[in-house]
């Protein structure tokens, strides 16, 4: 009798102890939802905090302006797709970023542009790579999603598809900026000297960053969407395609979360990063921040990449393991963040 009483007592204590433990929140538990939210990035990397004040101010002002474009659309009841497209258009037109005007140069001295957009409510997407005459690649990617039977067009095929649309076209010289051209020359010189590393070896070397741009949003109807646009990697070789137009790698959205990446494309692709975050969120019933932490801290290595994401409740998260990421976010509750460095 004592034996059974003892077992009963132990069992009771275990139940009581378990009941006293803090319970982790999950994304399936009822929680207050924000009407809309938006986050954007302008590239991750290593940028010294000694950046000239006027340049820092220019970046901060451009991030604020991009954020205001997207948030105004959402605040007025516009769609997540419209908000992210117009936000990315602004960043593509700003030569401080590596997308559209100001795109980096390939090893052949060309500006080749990639972009992708995804509608989380339908799981439909559009992507293009290697275009050279499309002023705003993200707008062409959206046309691929809405006006074609396909998801992904490349190079000459993407240009031919563009001929059938009303997207604005420019001469390839439009994308030229002297600073990007000089970056190519330095990369070529380093290559001749046998320095094949794509990234600086030490912090003392010249600051570097991946200037890819992107935006993610939730609209008042609860729809999620993600968009990413880039000029790729300085001195990239013939035909190289990065993570941005690869659905699930640099860009992904479903009905629970939307993600856009910026960083070392090869590492982002190898880990199917945007989709990895989304599936961790879904399968583990994790919060958005837990999912972001898993991807950035556990899956990827320091220096690889940064990400922005929003979830079905309008929560947003922005994180990088590169030291800095040009970023901004806001929501219908008035929360707002604009920054460059991790702290």
TIFI-599159 format. One record per residue (C-alpha): residue in one letter; x, y, z. Coordinates in pm, 1 decimal, always signed. Layout:
TIFI-599159
@residuo=a	c1=X	c2=Y	c3=Z $
...
***
This chain:
TIFI-599159
@residuo=x	c1=+0.0	c2=+0.0	c3=+0.0 $
@residuo=x	c1=+282.5	c2=+234.7	c3=+94.7 $
@residuo=x	c1=+452.4	c2=+155.0	c3=-232.6 $
@residuo=x	c1=+144.5	c2=+255.7	c3=-434.4 $
@residuo=x	c1=+88.2	c2=+562.6	c3=-219.9 $
@residuo=x	c1=+445.2	c2=+668.1	c3=-280.5 $
@residuo=x	c1=+406.6	c2=+628.4	c3=-655.1 $
@residuo=x	c1=+80.8	c2=+823.5	c3=-646.3 $
@residuo=x	c1=+248.2	c2=+1103.6	c3=-451.1 $
@residuo=x	c1=+539.0	c2=+1121.5	c3=-694.8 $
@residuo=x	c1=+303.4	c2=+1126.8	c3=-991.2 $
@residuo=x	c1=+100.4	c2=+1408.5	c3=-832.4 $
@residuo=x	c1=+413.3	c2=+1611.1	c3=-765.7 $
@residuo=x	c1=+525.4	c2=+1569.3	c3=-1126.2 $
@residuo=x	c1=+192.6	c2=+1704.6	c3=-1249.9 $
@residuo=x	c1=+208.8	c2=+2001.6	c3=-1014.1 $
@residuo=x	c1=+569.4	c2=+2075.8	c3=-1108.0 $
@residuo=x	c1=+488.5	c2=+2062.1	c3=-1476.6 $
@residuo=x	c1=+195.1	c2=+2295.8	c3=-1428.5 $
@residuo=x	c1=+421.2	c2=+2551.7	c3=-1264.0 $
@residuo=x	c1=+668.0	c2=+2562.6	c3=-1552.7 $
@residuo=x	c1=+649.1	c2=+2865.3	c3=-1785.5 $
@residuo=x	c1=+479.7	c2=+2779.4	c3=-2114.0 $
@residuo=x	c1=+644.9	c2=+2889.6	c3=-2437.1 $
@residuo=x	c1=+418.9	c2=+3095.9	c3=-2658.6 $
@residuo=x	c1=+346.7	c2=+2956.0	c3=-3003.2 $
@residuo=x	c1=+226.3	c2=+3116.4	c3=-3323.6 $
@residuo=x	c1=-100.5	c2=+2920.3	c3=-3301.3 $
@residuo=x	c1=-210.5	c2=+3077.5	c3=-2972.6 $
@residuo=x	c1=-461.0	c2=+3361.8	c3=-2995.2 $
@residuo=x	c1=-286.1	c2=+3696.5	c3=-2994.8 $
@residuo=x	c1=-356.4	c2=+4052.5	c3=-3088.6 $
@residuo=x	c1=-298.4	c2=+4113.1	c3=-3458.3 $
@residuo=x	c1=-175.7	c2=+4437.0	c3=-3610.7 $
@residuo=x	c1=-379.6	c2=+4558.9	c3=-3906.6 $
@residuo=x	c1=-72.1	c2=+4599.2	c3=-4124.3 $
@residuo=x	c1=+304.9	c2=+4598.4	c3=-4103.9 $
@residuo=x	c1=+603.2	c2=+4641.1	c3=-4332.2 $
@residuo=x	c1=+978.2	c2=+4585.3	c3=-4312.0 $
@residuo=x	c1=+1250.6	c2=+4662.7	c3=-4564.1 $
@residuo=x	c1=+1624.5	c2=+4621.4	c3=-4606.8 $
@residuo=x	c1=+1890.8	c2=+4785.8	c3=-4816.2 $
@residuo=x	c1=+2166.7	c2=+4531.7	c3=-4774.9 $
@residuo=x	c1=+2368.2	c2=+4365.3	c3=-4500.3 $
@residuo=x	c1=+2743.1	c2=+4349.0	c3=-4447.2 $
@residuo=x	c1=+3016.9	c2=+4506.7	c3=-4244.8 $
@residuo=x	c1=+2988.7	c2=+4885.2	c3=-4235.0 $
@residuo=x	c1=+3211.8	c2=+5078.0	c3=-3997.7 $
@residuo=x	c1=+3044.5	c2=+5299.1	c3=-3741.5 $
@residuo=x	c1=+3298.8	c2=+5560.6	c3=-3848.2 $
@residuo=x	c1=+3095.5	c2=+5617.3	c3=-4164.8 $
@residuo=x	c1=+3095.5	c2=+5990.9	c3=-4250.8 $
@residuo=x	c1=+2801.3	c2=+6159.7	c3=-4082.8 $
@residuo=x	c1=+2660.9	c2=+6302.1	c3=-4405.8 $
@residuo=x	c1=+2657.8	c2=+5957.7	c3=-4569.1 $
@residuo=x	c1=+2498.9	c2=+5801.1	c3=-4263.8 $
@residuo=x	c1=+2232.6	c2=+6070.9	c3=-4270.0 $
@residuo=x	c1=+2168.5	c2=+6008.3	c3=-4639.7 $
@residuo=x	c1=+2114.1	c2=+5638.9	c3=-4574.1 $
@residuo=x	c1=+1884.8	c2=+5702.0	c3=-4279.5 $
@residuo=x	c1=+1676.7	c2=+5951.6	c3=-4476.2 $
@residuo=x	c1=+1643.1	c2=+5712.0	c3=-4769.1 $
@residuo=x	c1=+1531.1	c2=+5430.9	c3=-4540.0 $
@residuo=x	c1=+1275.0	c2=+5662.8	c3=-4382.2 $
@residuo=x	c1=+1148.2	c2=+5765.9	c3=-4724.6 $
@residuo=x	c1=+1120.7	c2=+5407.4	c3=-4847.7 $
@residuo=x	c1=+933.6	c2=+5313.9	c3=-4532.0 $
@residuo=x	c1=+690.9	c2=+5601.9	c3=-4570.1 $
@residuo=x	c1=+607.4	c2=+5495.0	c3=-4927.2 $
@residuo=x	c1=+508.9	c2=+5143.5	c3=-4826.1 $
@residuo=x	c1=+339.4	c2=+5232.9	c3=-4498.4 $
@residuo=x	c1=+123.0	c2=+5499.6	c3=-4662.7 $
@residuo=x	c1=-8.8	c2=+5245.6	c3=-4912.5 $
@residuo=x	c1=-90.0	c2=+4998.0	c3=-4635.3 $
@residuo=x	c1=-242.1	c2=+5261.6	c3=-4408.6 $
@residuo=x	c1=-480.3	c2=+5358.4	c3=-4689.1 $
@residuo=x	c1=-593.4	c2=+4998.8	c3=-4737.8 $
@residuo=x	c1=-358.0	c2=+4910.9	c3=-5023.8 $
@residuo=x	c1=-230.0	c2=+4561.1	c3=-5086.5 $
@residuo=x	c1=+90.6	c2=+4412.4	c3=-4952.4 $
@residuo=x	c1=+201.4	c2=+4352.6	c3=-5312.0 $
@residuo=x	c1=+159.0	c2=+4719.4	c3=-5406.2 $
@residuo=x	c1=+336.1	c2=+4832.5	c3=-5090.5 $
@residuo=x	c1=+643.2	c2=+4617.5	c3=-5137.6 $
@residuo=x	c1=+669.8	c2=+4683.5	c3=-5511.4 $
@residuo=x	c1=+664.0	c2=+5062.1	c3=-5468.6 $
@residuo=x	c1=+901.4	c2=+5044.7	c3=-5173.5 $
@residuo=x	c1=+1150.4	c2=+4839.7	c3=-5372.6 $
@residuo=x	c1=+1105.3	c2=+5068.0	c3=-5676.4 $
@residuo=x	c1=+1226.9	c2=+5359.2	c3=-5465.2 $
@residuo=x	c1=+1531.7	c2=+5165.3	c3=-5348.4 $
@residuo=x	c1=+1605.1	c2=+5048.5	c3=-5705.1 $
@residuo=x	c1=+1610.4	c2=+5413.9	c3=-5814.4 $
@residuo=x	c1=+1851.4	c2=+5514.5	c3=-5536.5 $
@residuo=x	c1=+2212.2	c2=+5460.3	c3=-5642.9 $
@residuo=x	c1=+2329.4	c2=+5408.9	c3=-5283.2 $
@residuo=x	c1=+2188.7	c2=+5056.6	c3=-5305.8 $
@residuo=x	c1=+2292.7	c2=+4761.1	c3=-5519.4 $
@residuo=x	c1=+1969.2	c2=+4725.9	c3=-5715.5 $
@residuo=x	c1=+1860.6	c2=+4907.2	c3=-6030.1 $
@residuo=x	c1=+2051.7	c2=+5236.0	c3=-6058.9 $
@residuo=x	c1=+2384.0	c2=+5178.6	c3=-5885.8 $
@residuo=x	c1=+2396.6	c2=+4802.9	c3=-5938.0 $
@residuo=x	c1=+2739.7	c2=+4645.3	c3=-5912.0 $
@residuo=x	c1=+2936.6	c2=+4527.3	c3=-6216.8 $
@residuo=x	c1=+3001.2	c2=+4172.5	c3=-6331.2 $
@residuo=x	c1=+3350.9	c2=+4055.0	c3=-6422.9 $
@residuo=x	c1=+3262.3	c2=+4142.7	c3=-6782.3 $
@residuo=x	c1=+3179.4	c2=+4502.1	c3=-6691.2 $
@residuo=x	c1=+2800.4	c2=+4467.1	c3=-6716.3 $
@residuo=x	c1=+2512.5	c2=+4545.6	c3=-6482.3 $
@residuo=x	c1=+2291.0	c2=+4236.9	c3=-6462.7 $
@residuo=x	c1=+1981.9	c2=+4259.8	c3=-6244.0 $
@residuo=x	c1=+1778.2	c2=+3998.9	c3=-6056.0 $
@residuo=x	c1=+1444.8	c2=+4026.4	c3=-5874.8 $
@residuo=x	c1=+1163.7	c2=+3817.2	c3=-5730.1 $
@residuo=x	c1=+822.9	c2=+3875.6	c3=-5575.2 $
@residuo=x	c1=+584.4	c2=+3632.6	c3=-5406.2 $
@residuo=x	c1=+219.2	c2=+3652.1	c3=-5302.5 $
@residuo=x	c1=+166.8	c2=+3457.7	c3=-4981.5 $
@residuo=x	c1=-209.7	c2=+3432.6	c3=-5027.1 $
@residuo=x	c1=-179.5	c2=+3236.3	c3=-5352.8 $
@residuo=x	c1=+175.9	c2=+3098.1	c3=-5335.2 $
@residuo=x	c1=+226.0	c2=+3246.1	c3=-5680.5 $
@residuo=x	c1=+556.3	c2=+3413.3	c3=-5761.9 $
@residuo=x	c1=+753.4	c2=+3582.3	c3=-6036.5 $
@residuo=x	c1=+1129.6	c2=+3604.8	c3=-6083.9 $
@residuo=x	c1=+1378.6	c2=+3734.3	c3=-6337.3 $
@residuo=x	c1=+1755.9	c2=+3719.4	c3=-6365.3 $
@residuo=x	c1=+2023.4	c2=+3878.3	c3=-6580.9 $
@residuo=x	c1=+1820.3	c2=+4167.9	c3=-6722.9 $
@residuo=x	c1=+2010.2	c2=+4472.8	c3=-6846.9 $
@residuo=x	c1=+1748.6	c2=+4717.6	c3=-6978.8 $
@residuo=x	c1=+1466.0	c2=+4704.3	c3=-6721.3 $
@residuo=x	c1=+1464.7	c2=+5014.8	c3=-6501.3 $
@residuo=x	c1=+1277.7	c2=+4848.2	c3=-6215.4 $
@residuo=x	c1=+1332.0	c2=+4471.9	c3=-6215.1 $
@residuo=x	c1=+1086.6	c2=+4407.4	c3=-5931.5 $
@residuo=x	c1=+804.3	c2=+4540.6	c3=-6149.4 $
@residuo=x	c1=+897.5	c2=+4297.7	c3=-6425.7 $
@residuo=x	c1=+905.6	c2=+4014.1	c3=-6172.6 $
@residuo=x	c1=+551.2	c2=+4104.2	c3=-6072.4 $
@residuo=x	c1=+446.8	c2=+4096.4	c3=-6438.4 $
@residuo=x	c1=+592.3	c2=+3746.2	c3=-6463.9 $
@residuo=x	c1=+374.3	c2=+3646.3	c3=-6168.7 $
@residuo=x	c1=+53.4	c2=+3803.6	c3=-6296.9 $
@residuo=x	c1=+83.3	c2=+3800.4	c3=-6675.9 $
@residuo=x	c1=+257.8	c2=+3473.7	c3=-6760.0 $
@residuo=x	c1=+213.3	c2=+3100.5	c3=-6707.7 $
@residuo=x	c1=+565.0	c2=+3077.1	c3=-6571.1 $
@residuo=x	c1=+754.4	c2=+3173.5	c3=-6256.6 $
@residuo=x	c1=+1109.0	c2=+3245.4	c3=-6373.2 $
@residuo=x	c1=+1257.8	c2=+3407.8	c3=-6685.1 $
@residuo=x	c1=+1629.8	c2=+3456.0	c3=-6742.4 $
@residuo=x	c1=+1853.5	c2=+3688.9	c3=-6945.2 $
@residuo=x	c1=+1743.4	c2=+3719.6	c3=-7311.3 $
@residuo=x	c1=+1418.3	c2=+3541.8	c3=-7233.0 $
@residuo=x	c1=+1340.1	c2=+3788.7	c3=-6957.2 $
@residuo=x	c1=+1417.0	c2=+4078.2	c3=-7192.9 $
@residuo=x	c1=+1184.8	c2=+3928.6	c3=-7456.2 $
@residuo=x	c1=+910.3	c2=+3893.8	c3=-7198.4 $
@residuo=x	c1=+970.7	c2=+4256.1	c3=-7094.2 $
@residuo=x	c1=+910.6	c2=+4358.4	c3=-7458.0 $
@residuo=x	c1=+553.1	c2=+4234.9	c3=-7416.3 $
@residuo=x	c1=+487.6	c2=+4448.2	c3=-7107.4 $
@residuo=x	c1=+469.6	c2=+4817.2	c3=-7025.2 $
@residuo=x	c1=+761.5	c2=+4816.8	c3=-6778.9 $
@residuo=x	c1=+999.7	c2=+5107.6	c3=-6828.1 $
@residuo=x	c1=+1314.0	c2=+5031.1	c3=-7029.2 $
@residuo=x	c1=+1647.6	c2=+5211.7	c3=-7026.9 $
@residuo=x	c1=+1980.4	c2=+5195.6	c3=-7201.7 $
@residuo=x	c1=+2222.7	c2=+4976.3	c3=-7002.0 $
@residuo=x	c1=+2437.6	c2=+5284.8	c3=-6939.3 $
@residuo=x	c1=+2162.5	c2=+5412.4	c3=-6706.3 $
@residuo=x	c1=+2280.4	c2=+5172.2	c3=-6436.0 $
@residuo=x	c1=+2640.3	c2=+5296.8	c3=-6442.0 $
@residuo=x	c1=+2780.9	c2=+5470.6	c3=-6136.1 $
@residuo=x	c1=+3147.2	c2=+5558.6	c3=-6098.2 $
@residuo=x	c1=+3174.4	c2=+5420.8	c3=-5744.9 $
@residuo=x	c1=+3048.8	c2=+5077.9	c3=-5852.3 $
@residuo=x	c1=+3279.2	c2=+5077.5	c3=-6153.6 $
@residuo=x	c1=+3577.8	c2=+5155.0	c3=-5931.5 $
@residuo=x	c1=+3474.9	c2=+4873.0	c3=-5701.0 $
@residuo=x	c1=+3501.6	c2=+4638.0	c3=-5996.9 $
@residuo=x	c1=+3846.1	c2=+4768.7	c3=-6083.9 $
@residuo=x	c1=+3967.6	c2=+4706.7	c3=-5729.1 $
@residuo=x	c1=+3821.8	c2=+4356.3	c3=-5736.0 $
@residuo=x	c1=+3994.7	c2=+4280.6	c3=-6066.4 $
@residuo=x	c1=+4325.5	c2=+4408.3	c3=-5931.2 $
@residuo=x	c1=+4291.9	c2=+4190.7	c3=-5622.0 $
@residuo=x	c1=+4211.7	c2=+3894.5	c3=-5843.7 $
@residuo=x	c1=+4527.9	c2=+3951.7	c3=-6046.5 $
@residuo=x	c1=+4725.4	c2=+3959.5	c3=-5723.4 $
@residuo=x	c1=+4586.0	c2=+3620.6	c3=-5630.4 $
@residuo=x	c1=+4336.3	c2=+3740.9	c3=-5372.2 $
@residuo=x	c1=+4036.6	c2=+3532.0	c3=-5469.7 $
@residuo=x	c1=+3833.4	c2=+3581.0	c3=-5151.3 $
@residuo=x	c1=+3497.3	c2=+3743.7	c3=-5215.2 $
@residuo=x	c1=+3504.0	c2=+3917.4	c3=-4877.6 $
@residuo=x	c1=+3760.3	c2=+4116.7	c3=-4675.4 $
@residuo=x	c1=+3974.7	c2=+3903.5	c3=-4449.8 $
@residuo=x	c1=+3999.6	c2=+4147.7	c3=-4158.7 $
@residuo=x	c1=+3798.6	c2=+4431.1	c3=-4011.3 $
@residuo=x	c1=+4082.6	c2=+4666.4	c3=-4097.0 $
@residuo=x	c1=+4018.5	c2=+4618.0	c3=-4465.6 $
@residuo=x	c1=+3775.7	c2=+4832.9	c3=-4657.5 $
@residuo=x	c1=+3416.3	c2=+4814.2	c3=-4532.8 $
@residuo=x	c1=+3195.3	c2=+4589.4	c3=-4742.0 $
@residuo=x	c1=+2825.6	c2=+4529.7	c3=-4779.6 $
@residuo=x	c1=+2576.3	c2=+4339.7	c3=-4985.7 $
@residuo=x	c1=+2341.8	c2=+4608.4	c3=-5119.6 $
@residuo=x	c1=+2048.5	c2=+4390.0	c3=-5214.8 $
@residuo=x	c1=+1713.3	c2=+4553.5	c3=-5133.7 $
@residuo=x	c1=+1387.5	c2=+4397.5	c3=-5025.6 $
@residuo=x	c1=+1053.0	c2=+4444.9	c3=-4854.0 $
@residuo=x	c1=+793.8	c2=+4228.6	c3=-4680.1 $
@residuo=x	c1=+446.0	c2=+4328.1	c3=-4570.1 $
@residuo=x	c1=+108.8	c2=+4228.9	c3=-4427.4 $
@residuo=x	c1=-195.3	c2=+4426.0	c3=-4545.8 $
@residuo=x	c1=-533.1	c2=+4499.1	c3=-4383.6 $
@residuo=x	c1=-682.0	c2=+4192.0	c3=-4551.3 $
@residuo=x	c1=-424.1	c2=+3970.1	c3=-4384.6 $
@residuo=x	c1=-229.4	c2=+3896.4	c3=-4702.8 $
@residuo=x	c1=+148.6	c2=+3861.0	c3=-4688.0 $
@residuo=x	c1=+400.8	c2=+3930.2	c3=-4964.3 $
@residuo=x	c1=+777.8	c2=+3945.2	c3=-5014.6 $
@residuo=x	c1=+999.6	c2=+4114.7	c3=-5273.9 $
@residuo=x	c1=+1375.0	c2=+4128.7	c3=-5330.7 $
@residuo=x	c1=+1589.3	c2=+4301.5	c3=-5596.0 $
@residuo=x	c1=+1965.0	c2=+4308.9	c3=-5656.9 $
@residuo=x	c1=+2253.9	c2=+4378.4	c3=-5888.3 $
@residuo=x	c1=+2428.4	c2=+4068.8	c3=-5758.1 $
@residuo=x	c1=+2791.2	c2=+4048.6	c3=-5652.0 $
@residuo=x	c1=+3080.4	c2=+4265.5	c3=-5769.4 $
@residuo=x	c1=+3298.2	c2=+4075.3	c3=-6018.5 $
@residuo=x	c1=+3051.1	c2=+3787.3	c3=-6038.1 $
@residuo=x	c1=+3135.5	c2=+3546.0	c3=-6316.6 $
@residuo=x	c1=+2956.3	c2=+3477.8	c3=-6645.5 $
@residuo=x	c1=+2599.8	c2=+3368.7	c3=-6588.9 $
@residuo=x	c1=+2618.3	c2=+3356.4	c3=-6210.1 $
@residuo=x	c1=+2276.1	c2=+3362.2	c3=-6044.0 $
@residuo=x	c1=+2240.4	c2=+3441.7	c3=-5675.4 $
@residuo=x	c1=+1974.7	c2=+3373.0	c3=-5416.7 $
@residuo=x	c1=+1738.5	c2=+3663.0	c3=-5486.3 $
@residuo=x	c1=+1536.5	c2=+3514.8	c3=-5777.5 $
@residuo=x	c1=+1543.0	c2=+3163.3	c3=-5635.2 $
@residuo=x	c1=+1202.1	c2=+3122.5	c3=-5471.3 $
@residuo=x	c1=+1254.6	c2=+2985.8	c3=-5121.1 $
@residuo=x	c1=+1613.7	c2=+3103.8	c3=-5095.0 $
@residuo=x	c1=+1621.7	c2=+3483.4	c3=-5102.8 $
@residuo=x	c1=+1247.6	c2=+3542.9	c3=-5134.9 $
@residuo=x	c1=+948.5	c2=+3354.5	c3=-4993.2 $
@residuo=x	c1=+595.3	c2=+3414.0	c3=-4867.2 $
@residuo=x	c1=+300.6	c2=+3196.7	c3=-4766.4 $
@residuo=x	c1=-11.3	c2=+3263.9	c3=-4559.9 $
@residuo=x	c1=+186.3	c2=+3263.9	c3=-4234.1 $
@residuo=x	c1=+513.7	c2=+3447.4	c3=-4296.3 $
@residuo=x	c1=+698.4	c2=+3652.2	c3=-4559.9 $
@residuo=x	c1=+1078.8	c2=+3669.2	c3=-4583.9 $
@residuo=x	c1=+1343.6	c2=+3860.6	c3=-4782.1 $
@residuo=x	c1=+1718.0	c2=+3798.5	c3=-4758.8 $
@residuo=x	c1=+2036.3	c2=+3992.9	c3=-4816.2 $
@residuo=x	c1=+2386.3	c2=+3853.6	c3=-4793.2 $
@residuo=x	c1=+2619.7	c2=+3600.0	c3=-4944.3 $
@residuo=x	c1=+2393.0	c2=+3445.7	c3=-5208.2 $
@residuo=x	c1=+2566.2	c2=+3111.8	c3=-5224.4 $
@residuo=x	c1=+2524.2	c2=+3056.4	c3=-4849.5 $
@residuo=x	c1=+2162.3	c2=+3169.9	c3=-4859.6 $
@residuo=x	c1=+2086.6	c2=+2930.3	c3=-5146.2 $
@residuo=x	c1=+2260.4	c2=+2631.8	c3=-4990.9 $
@residuo=x	c1=+2040.7	c2=+2665.1	c3=-4683.6 $
@residuo=x	c1=+1721.3	c2=+2749.5	c3=-4876.4 $
@residuo=x	c1=+1709.4	c2=+3020.3	c3=-4614.8 $
@residuo=x	c1=+1380.2	c2=+3205.6	c3=-4658.7 $
@residuo=x	c1=+1186.8	c2=+2878.7	c3=-4679.2 $
@residuo=x	c1=+1381.1	c2=+2737.7	c3=-4384.5 $
@residuo=x	c1=+1261.5	c2=+3025.4	c3=-4166.2 $
@residuo=x	c1=+903.9	c2=+2985.2	c3=-4286.6 $
@residuo=x	c1=+898.1	c2=+2610.3	c3=-4223.4 $
@residuo=x	c1=+1054.3	c2=+2646.0	c3=-3878.5 $
@residuo=x	c1=+779.9	c2=+2895.5	c3=-3796.2 $
@residuo=x	c1=+509.1	c2=+2657.9	c3=-3916.2 $
@residuo=x	c1=+628.4	c2=+2315.1	c3=-3809.0 $
@residuo=x	c1=+754.8	c2=+2418.6	c3=-3465.9 $
@residuo=x	c1=+469.0	c2=+2660.6	c3=-3400.8 $
@residuo=x	c1=+747.0	c2=+2902.1	c3=-3313.0 $
@residuo=x	c1=+722.8	c2=+3277.3	c3=-3282.1 $
@residuo=x	c1=+861.3	c2=+3490.0	c3=-3562.6 $
@residuo=x	c1=+1160.6	c2=+3595.7	c3=-3354.2 $
@residuo=x	c1=+1237.8	c2=+3238.0	c3=-3253.3 $
@residuo=x	c1=+1228.8	c2=+3139.1	c3=-3619.4 $
@residuo=x	c1=+1455.9	c2=+3427.7	c3=-3715.4 $
@residuo=x	c1=+1702.0	c2=+3340.2	c3=-3439.8 $
@residuo=x	c1=+1710.9	c2=+2977.7	c3=-3551.6 $
@residuo=x	c1=+1798.1	c2=+3071.7	c3=-3908.7 $
@residuo=x	c1=+2050.7	c2=+3347.0	c3=-3838.4 $
@residuo=x	c1=+2219.4	c2=+3198.0	c3=-3531.0 $
@residuo=x	c1=+2189.9	c2=+2820.5	c3=-3574.6 $
@residuo=x	c1=+2166.4	c2=+2748.9	c3=-3947.5 $
@residuo=x	c1=+2392.7	c2=+3015.9	c3=-4096.3 $
@residuo=x	c1=+2743.1	c2=+3117.6	c3=-3996.0 $
@residuo=x	c1=+2862.2	c2=+3461.8	c3=-3881.8 $
@residuo=x	c1=+2905.2	c2=+3693.8	c3=-4179.0 $
@residuo=x	c1=+2663.5	c2=+3508.8	c3=-4406.5 $
@residuo=x	c1=+2343.0	c2=+3710.6	c3=-4425.7 $
@residuo=x	c1=+2061.8	c2=+3921.6	c3=-4288.0 $
@residuo=x	c1=+1682.2	c2=+3886.1	c3=-4314.8 $
@residuo=x	c1=+1357.2	c2=+4070.6	c3=-4270.2 $
@residuo=x	c1=+1025.3	c2=+3898.4	c3=-4207.1 $
@residuo=x	c1=+664.2	c2=+3964.2	c3=-4110.9 $
@residuo=x	c1=+411.0	c2=+3709.2	c3=-3988.9 $
@residuo=x	c1=+35.6	c2=+3661.7	c3=-4006.2 $
@residuo=x	c1=-14.0	c2=+3866.2	c3=-3690.3 $
@residuo=x	c1=+175.9	c2=+4165.5	c3=-3822.8 $
@residuo=x	c1=+484.4	c2=+4104.2	c3=-3610.7 $
@residuo=x	c1=+808.3	c2=+4199.2	c3=-3783.4 $
@residuo=x	c1=+1166.7	c2=+4086.2	c3=-3729.0 $
@residuo=x	c1=+1495.8	c2=+4208.8	c3=-3875.5 $
@residuo=x	c1=+1827.5	c2=+4042.2	c3=-3797.4 $
@residuo=x	c1=+2174.9	c2=+3995.8	c3=-3944.1 $
@residuo=x	c1=+2492.5	c2=+3812.8	c3=-3846.5 $
@residuo=x	c1=+2716.5	c2=+4039.3	c3=-4057.8 $
@residuo=x	c1=+2750.7	c2=+4331.2	c3=-3816.9 $
@residuo=x	c1=+2516.3	c2=+4570.9	c3=-3991.0 $
@residuo=x	c1=+2208.1	c2=+4582.6	c3=-4211.3 $
@residuo=x	c1=+2033.6	c2=+4885.8	c3=-4357.8 $
@residuo=x	c1=+1676.7	c2=+4832.0	c3=-4241.5 $
@residuo=x	c1=+1346.3	c2=+4986.8	c3=-4140.7 $
@residuo=x	c1=+1006.3	c2=+4867.7	c3=-4023.4 $
@residuo=x	c1=+677.0	c2=+4998.0	c3=-3891.2 $
@residuo=x	c1=+322.0	c2=+4881.4	c3=-3824.5 $
@residuo=x	c1=-32.3	c2=+5002.6	c3=-3765.4 $
@residuo=x	c1=+28.2	c2=+5021.2	c3=-3389.3 $
@residuo=x	c1=+292.3	c2=+5288.6	c3=-3437.9 $
@residuo=x	c1=+594.5	c2=+5069.7	c3=-3367.2 $
@residuo=x	c1=+891.8	c2=+5178.8	c3=-3575.3 $
@residuo=x	c1=+1258.0	c2=+5092.2	c3=-3620.4 $
@residuo=x	c1=+1517.4	c2=+5240.2	c3=-3854.3 $
@residuo=x	c1=+1881.8	c2=+5139.5	c3=-3823.3 $
@residuo=x	c1=+2209.7	c2=+5024.4	c3=-3968.1 $
@residuo=x	c1=+2410.7	c2=+4848.8	c3=-3698.2 $
@residuo=x	c1=+2312.1	c2=+4551.6	c3=-3485.2 $
@residuo=x	c1=+2310.3	c2=+4745.5	c3=-3158.6 $
***
